[in-house]
Amino acid sequence: MAYRVRYCAYVDWVGPGLGPLISNQPAIGVAPSGNAQTLGFFNTPGGQNSGTFTGGDVTTLTNAVAADLAAQFNANLARVQAFATGGT
């Protein structure tokens, strides 16, 4: 194995009265960002790998990252939407 891309993304629910900047505080691990409810998404086991790291590989890797995150977000739509009504 030569190169591996690891990544994480956070989705925050910033409810009414929490302020527009509350979600700009840095998240640590999967801890909430300020008072916002947060759900963390991370690279799938094994990550995105490539034997080389050329411009074409970067495009392939970042497209794979986007596809993986989109799949994870879509699989958790109901959970994230439930934040608005107090769900976890």
C-alpha positions, 0 to 999 in steps of 0.5 A: 500500500502506498497512499491512504486518504482518511477523512471526517465530516460533522453535521451539526444541528444549530437550533433556534436561539443557539446563535449563528456562530455556535457551529463554528467552534471546532469539534473534537472527536464526535463531541458537540460543537458548542451547544449544537447536536453533532453527528460525525462521519468518518472514512469507511474501514480501509479508507481510500487507497492509491498506489500513486499520488498523481493528479488523476489519483487525487481526483479519483480519491476525492470522488471516492471520498465524496461518494462515501460521505454521500452514502453515509449522510443518506443512510443517516438522514432520519437520525440527523433530521430528528435532531430538530425535535430532540432526537439523538 
